[in-house]
Every structure is written in structure tokens, then in C-alpha cells.
Amino acid sequence: MEPRFAAEVVYAAAGIERSFANELVKTLLSRYEERLKDPPTGLTYQECWDARTGKPREDYLRLYSRTKTKLEDLGLEFRY
């Protein structure tokens, strides 16, 4: 999911104005800067994916969707 998400963000960000990109980065930094020195551990593969089926778990799909929606709310336009 991470490579897919990264690719979607790259395509959405391609061609945006530098001033918009700067404001977007400043907004994101303000939300996450305090966690940069001690970031959350994250999840294991088994917590994100069903090892038997090879499909992402529902919680992981919801996280992906929420994160994408947050970026859309900030003005990033996904093309998918």
C-alpha cells in the first residue's frame, strides 16, 4: 500500500504551484513536527495484511482512505 500511496501522491503533486506545495508542507509539518524525534512504532505486516489471503486488512484500508481524504481536504487533487 505504501508504494501505491506514494505514487498517487507523486502524481497528484506533479505540476502543482510551488507556493501551494510550500503551504501544504508547512501545514503537514505543523501537524507532525512534534512527533519527528520520537515517531510512533508503526504496525507489523500481520497487523496490516492478512498473511493467508495477501490482502490488506479493513483497518489498514480505512487508514489509507482517511489519510488520502486528509490530503484532499488540504487541496491535493488525486487523479484516481
C-alpha positions, 0 to 999 in steps of 0.5 A: 500500500505504501508504494501505491500511496506514494505514487498517487501522491507523486502524481497528484503533486506533479505540476502543482504551484510551488507556493501551494506545495510550500503551504501544504508542507508547512501545514503537514509539518505543523501537524507532525513536527512534534512527533519527528524525534520520537515517531510512533512504532508503526504496525507489523505486516500481520497487523496490516495484511492478512498473511493467508489471503495477501490482502490488506486488512479493513483497518489498514484500508480505512487508514489509507482512505482517511489519510488520502481524504486528509490530503484532499481536504488540504487541496491535493487533487488525486487523479484516481 
